[in-house]
């Protein structure tokens, strides 16, 4: 219910909800923090993306997976551009980023951009494991 309330508030009163969600990104309670991250991602708002990217800079590494998911859910070119460089990071972060991006594996343009970035980063096998072949079937 809290997640739906956050998303609804952001849709109906963004000027009021955005500062509160930004504050929730720094909450000590991990569950509340994660719900705020996901609500911002699902909103697809550019100011919400700015808040996510800003908070992600200082976020604990254990929170990266939820940030990656939020970026994938944002479905904007800017969010995709922010997520792709993580494929060049540690194997764990590359796996997390590909797991998040896999929700978009049936979008041809996204699939191709992710495939190219994964290949350039030496992560072609991880890409195939998460995205499967051209029909979306994993090996």
Rosetta constraint file for C-alpha pairs under 8 A:
AtomPair CA 1 CA 5 HARMONIC 6.15 0.50
AtomPair CA 2 CA 6 HARMONIC 6.14 0.50
AtomPair CA 2 CA 35 HARMONIC 7.61 0.50
AtomPair CA 3 CA 7 HARMONIC 6.29 0.50
AtomPair CA 3 CA 35 HARMONIC 5.59 0.50
AtomPair CA 3 CA 36 HARMONIC 7.33 0.50
AtomPair CA 3 CA 39 HARMONIC 6.53 0.50
AtomPair CA 4 CA 8 HARMONIC 5.97 0.50
AtomPair CA 5 CA 9 HARMONIC 5.96 0.50
AtomPair CA 6 CA 10 HARMONIC 6.16 0.50
AtomPair CA 6 CA 17 HARMONIC 7.47 0.50
AtomPair CA 6 CA 21 HARMONIC 7.58 0.50
AtomPair CA 6 CA 35 HARMONIC 7.97 0.50
AtomPair CA 6 CA 36 HARMONIC 6.98 0.50
AtomPair CA 6 CA 39 HARMONIC 6.22 0.50
AtomPair CA 7 CA 11 HARMONIC 6.20 0.50
AtomPair CA 7 CA 39 HARMONIC 5.23 0.50
AtomPair CA 7 CA 40 HARMONIC 7.50 0.50
AtomPair CA 7 CA 42 HARMONIC 7.68 0.50
AtomPair CA 7 CA 43 HARMONIC 6.76 0.50
AtomPair CA 8 CA 12 HARMONIC 6.03 0.50
AtomPair CA 9 CA 13 HARMONIC 5.42 0.50
AtomPair CA 9 CA 14 HARMONIC 6.65 0.50
AtomPair CA 9 CA 16 HARMONIC 7.98 0.50
AtomPair CA 9 CA 17 HARMONIC 5.64 0.50
AtomPair CA 10 CA 14 HARMONIC 4.44 0.50
AtomPair CA 10 CA 15 HARMONIC 7.95 0.50
AtomPair CA 10 CA 16 HARMONIC 7.81 0.50
AtomPair CA 10 CA 17 HARMONIC 5.11 0.50
AtomPair CA 10 CA 18 HARMONIC 6.36 0.50
AtomPair CA 10 CA 43 HARMONIC 7.32 0.50
AtomPair CA 11 CA 43 HARMONIC 7.30 0.50
AtomPair CA 13 CA 17 HARMONIC 5.96 0.50
AtomPair CA 14 CA 18 HARMONIC 5.45 0.50
AtomPair CA 15 CA 19 HARMONIC 7.32 0.50
AtomPair CA 16 CA 20 HARMONIC 6.96 0.50
AtomPair CA 17 CA 21 HARMONIC 6.08 0.50
AtomPair CA 18 CA 22 HARMONIC 6.04 0.50
AtomPair CA 18 CA 48 HARMONIC 7.16 0.50
AtomPair CA 19 CA 23 HARMONIC 6.26 0.50
AtomPair CA 20 CA 24 HARMONIC 6.25 0.50
AtomPair CA 21 CA 25 HARMONIC 6.37 0.50
AtomPair CA 21 CA 36 HARMONIC 5.62 0.50
AtomPair CA 21 CA 40 HARMONIC 7.65 0.50
AtomPair CA 22 CA 26 HARMONIC 7.34 0.50
AtomPair CA 22 CA 36 HARMONIC 7.79 0.50
AtomPair CA 22 CA 51 HARMONIC 6.44 0.50
AtomPair CA 23 CA 27 HARMONIC 6.76 0.50
AtomPair CA 24 CA 32 HARMONIC 6.62 0.50
AtomPair CA 24 CA 33 HARMONIC 5.42 0.50
AtomPair CA 24 CA 36 HARMONIC 6.07 0.50
AtomPair CA 25 CA 32 HARMONIC 7.99 0.50
AtomPair CA 25 CA 33 HARMONIC 4.90 0.50
AtomPair CA 25 CA 34 HARMONIC 7.60 0.50
AtomPair CA 25 CA 36 HARMONIC 6.21 0.50
AtomPair CA 25 CA 37 HARMONIC 6.56 0.50
AtomPair CA 25 CA 55 HARMONIC 6.80 0.50
AtomPair CA 26 CA 33 HARMONIC 6.69 0.50
AtomPair CA 26 CA 55 HARMONIC 7.92 0.50
AtomPair CA 27 CA 32 HARMONIC 6.82 0.50
AtomPair CA 27 CA 33 HARMONIC 5.59 0.50
AtomPair CA 28 CA 33 HARMONIC 7.52 0.50
AtomPair CA 29 CA 33 HARMONIC 6.35 0.50
AtomPair CA 30 CA 34 HARMONIC 6.08 0.50
AtomPair CA 31 CA 35 HARMONIC 6.23 0.50
AtomPair CA 32 CA 36 HARMONIC 6.26 0.50
AtomPair CA 33 CA 37 HARMONIC 6.27 0.50
AtomPair CA 34 CA 38 HARMONIC 6.22 0.50
AtomPair CA 34 CA 63 HARMONIC 7.90 0.50
AtomPair CA 34 CA 66 HARMONIC 6.56 0.50
AtomPair CA 35 CA 39 HARMONIC 6.04 0.50
AtomPair CA 36 CA 40 HARMONIC 6.17 0.50
AtomPair CA 37 CA 41 HARMONIC 6.34 0.50
AtomPair CA 37 CA 52 HARMONIC 6.80 0.50
AtomPair CA 37 CA 66 HARMONIC 7.11 0.50
AtomPair CA 37 CA 67 HARMONIC 6.45 0.50
AtomPair CA 37 CA 70 HARMONIC 6.31 0.50
AtomPair CA 38 CA 42 HARMONIC 6.04 0.50
AtomPair CA 38 CA 66 HARMONIC 7.19 0.50
AtomPair CA 38 CA 67 HARMONIC 7.54 0.50
AtomPair CA 38 CA 69 HARMONIC 7.40 0.50
AtomPair CA 38 CA 70 HARMONIC 4.98 0.50
AtomPair CA 38 CA 73 HARMONIC 7.98 0.50
AtomPair CA 39 CA 43 HARMONIC 6.12 0.50
AtomPair CA 39 CA 70 HARMONIC 7.79 0.50
AtomPair CA 40 CA 44 HARMONIC 7.21 0.50
AtomPair CA 40 CA 45 HARMONIC 7.55 0.50
AtomPair CA 40 CA 48 HARMONIC 5.17 0.50
AtomPair CA 40 CA 49 HARMONIC 6.90 0.50
AtomPair CA 40 CA 51 HARMONIC 7.97 0.50
AtomPair CA 40 CA 52 HARMONIC 7.06 0.50
AtomPair CA 40 CA 70 HARMONIC 7.15 0.50
AtomPair CA 40 CA 74 HARMONIC 7.95 0.50
AtomPair CA 41 CA 45 HARMONIC 7.89 0.50
AtomPair CA 41 CA 48 HARMONIC 6.97 0.50
AtomPair CA 41 CA 49 HARMONIC 6.73 0.50
AtomPair CA 41 CA 52 HARMONIC 7.61 0.50
AtomPair CA 41 CA 69 HARMONIC 7.87 0.50
AtomPair CA 41 CA 70 HARMONIC 4.19 0.50
AtomPair CA 41 CA 71 HARMONIC 5.73 0.50
AtomPair CA 41 CA 72 HARMONIC 7.64 0.50
AtomPair CA 41 CA 73 HARMONIC 5.58 0.50
AtomPair CA 41 CA 74 HARMONIC 4.60 0.50
AtomPair CA 42 CA 70 HARMONIC 6.65 0.50
AtomPair CA 42 CA 73 HARMONIC 5.43 0.50
AtomPair CA 42 CA 74 HARMONIC 5.33 0.50
AtomPair CA 43 CA 48 HARMONIC 7.15 0.50
AtomPair CA 43 CA 74 HARMONIC 6.75 0.50
AtomPair CA 44 CA 48 HARMONIC 7.17 0.50
AtomPair CA 44 CA 49 HARMONIC 7.30 0.50
AtomPair CA 44 CA 73 HARMONIC 7.73 0.50
AtomPair CA 44 CA 74 HARMONIC 4.63 0.50
AtomPair CA 44 CA 75 HARMONIC 6.80 0.50
AtomPair CA 44 CA 76 HARMONIC 7.04 0.50
AtomPair CA 45 CA 49 HARMONIC 6.34 0.50
AtomPair CA 45 CA 74 HARMONIC 7.80 0.50
AtomPair CA 46 CA 50 HARMONIC 6.27 0.50
AtomPair CA 47 CA 51 HARMONIC 6.31 0.50
AtomPair CA 48 CA 52 HARMONIC 6.23 0.50
AtomPair CA 49 CA 53 HARMONIC 6.14 0.50
AtomPair CA 49 CA 71 HARMONIC 7.69 0.50
AtomPair CA 49 CA 74 HARMONIC 7.59 0.50
AtomPair CA 49 CA 79 HARMONIC 7.06 0.50
AtomPair CA 50 CA 54 HARMONIC 6.08 0.50
AtomPair CA 51 CA 55 HARMONIC 6.12 0.50
AtomPair CA 52 CA 56 HARMONIC 5.92 0.50
AtomPair CA 52 CA 67 HARMONIC 7.35 0.50
AtomPair CA 53 CA 57 HARMONIC 6.58 0.50
AtomPair CA 54 CA 58 HARMONIC 7.67 0.50
AtomPair CA 55 CA 59 HARMONIC 6.15 0.50
AtomPair CA 56 CA 64 HARMONIC 7.43 0.50
AtomPair CA 56 CA 67 HARMONIC 6.92 0.50
AtomPair CA 59 CA 63 HARMONIC 6.36 0.50
AtomPair CA 59 CA 64 HARMONIC 7.25 0.50
AtomPair CA 60 CA 64 HARMONIC 7.13 0.50
AtomPair CA 63 CA 67 HARMONIC 6.54 0.50
AtomPair CA 64 CA 68 HARMONIC 6.03 0.50
AtomPair CA 64 CA 93 HARMONIC 7.67 0.50
AtomPair CA 64 CA 96 HARMONIC 7.86 0.50
AtomPair CA 65 CA 69 HARMONIC 6.23 0.50
AtomPair CA 65 CA 93 HARMONIC 7.80 0.50
AtomPair CA 65 CA 96 HARMONIC 5.57 0.50
AtomPair CA 65 CA 97 HARMONIC 7.09 0.50
AtomPair CA 65 CA 100 HARMONIC 7.51 0.50
AtomPair CA 66 CA 70 HARMONIC 6.15 0.50
AtomPair CA 67 CA 71 HARMONIC 6.16 0.50
AtomPair CA 68 CA 72 HARMONIC 6.24 0.50
AtomPair CA 68 CA 83 HARMONIC 6.73 0.50
AtomPair CA 68 CA 96 HARMONIC 7.08 0.50
AtomPair CA 68 CA 97 HARMONIC 5.62 0.50
AtomPair CA 68 CA 100 HARMONIC 5.77 0.50
AtomPair CA 68 CA 101 HARMONIC 7.87 0.50
AtomPair CA 69 CA 73 HARMONIC 6.13 0.50
AtomPair CA 69 CA 97 HARMONIC 7.66 0.50
AtomPair CA 69 CA 100 HARMONIC 4.66 0.50
AtomPair CA 69 CA 101 HARMONIC 7.33 0.50
AtomPair CA 70 CA 74 HARMONIC 6.13 0.50
AtomPair CA 71 CA 75 HARMONIC 7.15 0.50
AtomPair CA 71 CA 79 HARMONIC 5.23 0.50
AtomPair CA 71 CA 80 HARMONIC 6.88 0.50
AtomPair CA 71 CA 82 HARMONIC 7.84 0.50
AtomPair CA 71 CA 83 HARMONIC 6.78 0.50
AtomPair CA 72 CA 79 HARMONIC 6.89 0.50
AtomPair CA 72 CA 80 HARMONIC 6.72 0.50
AtomPair CA 72 CA 83 HARMONIC 7.70 0.50
AtomPair CA 72 CA 100 HARMONIC 5.90 0.50
AtomPair CA 72 CA 101 HARMONIC 5.44 0.50
AtomPair CA 72 CA 103 HARMONIC 7.45 0.50
AtomPair CA 72 CA 104 HARMONIC 7.48 0.50
AtomPair CA 74 CA 79 HARMONIC 6.42 0.50
AtomPair CA 75 CA 79 HARMONIC 6.68 0.50
AtomPair CA 75 CA 80 HARMONIC 7.10 0.50
AtomPair CA 76 CA 80 HARMONIC 6.30 0.50
AtomPair CA 77 CA 81 HARMONIC 6.07 0.50
AtomPair CA 78 CA 82 HARMONIC 6.21 0.50
AtomPair CA 79 CA 83 HARMONIC 6.23 0.50
AtomPair CA 80 CA 84 HARMONIC 6.14 0.50
AtomPair CA 81 CA 85 HARMONIC 7.38 0.50
AtomPair CA 83 CA 87 HARMONIC 7.82 0.50
AtomPair CA 83 CA 97 HARMONIC 6.77 0.50
AtomPair CA 84 CA 97 HARMONIC 7.65 0.50
AtomPair CA 84 CA 114 HARMONIC 6.91 0.50
AtomPair CA 84 CA 117 HARMONIC 6.55 0.50
AtomPair CA 85 CA 89 HARMONIC 7.27 0.50
AtomPair CA 85 CA 117 HARMONIC 7.81 0.50
AtomPair CA 86 CA 90 HARMONIC 7.88 0.50
AtomPair CA 86 CA 93 HARMONIC 6.32 0.50
AtomPair CA 86 CA 94 HARMONIC 5.69 0.50
AtomPair CA 86 CA 97 HARMONIC 6.52 0.50
AtomPair CA 87 CA 91 HARMONIC 7.85 0.50
AtomPair CA 87 CA 93 HARMONIC 7.02 0.50
AtomPair CA 87 CA 94 HARMONIC 4.26 0.50
AtomPair CA 87 CA 95 HARMONIC 7.71 0.50
AtomPair CA 87 CA 97 HARMONIC 6.72 0.50
AtomPair CA 87 CA 98 HARMONIC 7.55 0.50
AtomPair CA 87 CA 117 HARMONIC 7.08 0.50
AtomPair CA 87 CA 118 HARMONIC 6.09 0.50
AtomPair CA 87 CA 121 HARMONIC 6.25 0.50
AtomPair CA 87 CA 123 HARMONIC 7.24 0.50
AtomPair CA 88 CA 94 HARMONIC 6.72 0.50
AtomPair CA 88 CA 118 HARMONIC 7.85 0.50
AtomPair CA 88 CA 121 HARMONIC 5.08 0.50
AtomPair CA 88 CA 122 HARMONIC 7.97 0.50
AtomPair CA 89 CA 93 HARMONIC 6.11 0.50
AtomPair CA 89 CA 94 HARMONIC 6.09 0.50
AtomPair CA 90 CA 94 HARMONIC 6.10 0.50
AtomPair CA 91 CA 95 HARMONIC 6.04 0.50
AtomPair CA 92 CA 96 HARMONIC 6.20 0.50
AtomPair CA 93 CA 97 HARMONIC 6.02 0.50
AtomPair CA 94 CA 98 HARMONIC 6.10 0.50
AtomPair CA 94 CA 123 HARMONIC 7.85 0.50
AtomPair CA 95 CA 99 HARMONIC 6.01 0.50
AtomPair CA 95 CA 126 HARMONIC 6.86 0.50
AtomPair CA 96 CA 100 HARMONIC 6.24 0.50
AtomPair CA 97 CA 101 HARMONIC 6.12 0.50
AtomPair CA 98 CA 102 HARMONIC 5.92 0.50
AtomPair CA 98 CA 126 HARMONIC 7.63 0.50
AtomPair CA 98 CA 127 HARMONIC 6.72 0.50
AtomPair CA 98 CA 130 HARMONIC 6.43 0.50
AtomPair CA 99 CA 103 HARMONIC 7.70 0.50
AtomPair CA 99 CA 130 HARMONIC 6.27 0.50
AtomPair CA 101 CA 105 HARMONIC 6.95 0.50
AtomPair CA 102 CA 130 HARMONIC 6.19 0.50
AtomPair CA 102 CA 131 HARMONIC 5.82 0.50
AtomPair CA 104 CA 110 HARMONIC 6.75 0.50
AtomPair CA 104 CA 111 HARMONIC 7.10 0.50
AtomPair CA 105 CA 110 HARMONIC 6.99 0.50
AtomPair CA 105 CA 111 HARMONIC 5.24 0.50
AtomPair CA 105 CA 131 HARMONIC 5.86 0.50
AtomPair CA 105 CA 136 HARMONIC 7.20 0.50
AtomPair CA 106 CA 111 HARMONIC 6.85 0.50
AtomPair CA 106 CA 136 HARMONIC 7.21 0.50
AtomPair CA 107 CA 111 HARMONIC 5.92 0.50
AtomPair CA 108 CA 112 HARMONIC 6.11 0.50
AtomPair CA 109 CA 113 HARMONIC 6.29 0.50
AtomPair CA 110 CA 114 HARMONIC 6.08 0.50
AtomPair CA 111 CA 115 HARMONIC 5.99 0.50
AtomPair CA 111 CA 131 HARMONIC 7.98 0.50
AtomPair CA 112 CA 116 HARMONIC 6.10 0.50
AtomPair CA 113 CA 117 HARMONIC 6.15 0.50
AtomPair CA 114 CA 118 HARMONIC 5.92 0.50
AtomPair CA 114 CA 127 HARMONIC 7.84 0.50
AtomPair CA 115 CA 119 HARMONIC 6.01 0.50
AtomPair CA 115 CA 124 HARMONIC 7.11 0.50
AtomPair CA 115 CA 127 HARMONIC 6.50 0.50
AtomPair CA 116 CA 120 HARMONIC 6.12 0.50
AtomPair CA 117 CA 121 HARMONIC 6.15 0.50
AtomPair CA 118 CA 122 HARMONIC 6.17 0.50
AtomPair CA 118 CA 123 HARMONIC 4.69 0.50
AtomPair CA 118 CA 124 HARMONIC 5.38 0.50
AtomPair CA 118 CA 126 HARMONIC 7.79 0.50
AtomPair CA 118 CA 127 HARMONIC 6.24 0.50
AtomPair CA 119 CA 123 HARMONIC 5.49 0.50
AtomPair CA 119 CA 124 HARMONIC 4.71 0.50
AtomPair CA 123 CA 127 HARMONIC 6.22 0.50
AtomPair CA 124 CA 128 HARMONIC 6.23 0.50
AtomPair CA 125 CA 129 HARMONIC 6.16 0.50
AtomPair CA 126 CA 130 HARMONIC 6.21 0.50
AtomPair CA 127 CA 131 HARMONIC 5.66 0.50
AtomPair CA 127 CA 132 HARMONIC 7.41 0.50
AtomPair CA 128 CA 132 HARMONIC 4.69 0.50
AtomPair CA 128 CA 133 HARMONIC 6.37 0.50
AtomPair CA 128 CA 138 HARMONIC 6.65 0.50
AtomPair CA 128 CA 139 HARMONIC 7.17 0.50
AtomPair CA 129 CA 138 HARMONIC 5.63 0.50
AtomPair CA 129 CA 139 HARMONIC 6.27 0.50
AtomPair CA 130 CA 138 HARMONIC 6.87 0.50
AtomPair CA 131 CA 136 HARMONIC 5.93 0.50
AtomPair CA 131 CA 137 HARMONIC 7.41 0.50
AtomPair CA 131 CA 138 HARMONIC 6.54 0.50
AtomPair CA 132 CA 136 HARMONIC 4.57 0.50
AtomPair CA 132 CA 137 HARMONIC 4.43 0.50
AtomPair CA 132 CA 138 HARMONIC 3.70 0.50
AtomPair CA 132 CA 139 HARMONIC 6.24 0.50
AtomPair CA 133 CA 137 HARMONIC 5.34 0.50
AtomPair CA 133 CA 138 HARMONIC 6.27 0.50
AtomPair CA 133 CA 139 HARMONIC 7.52 0.50
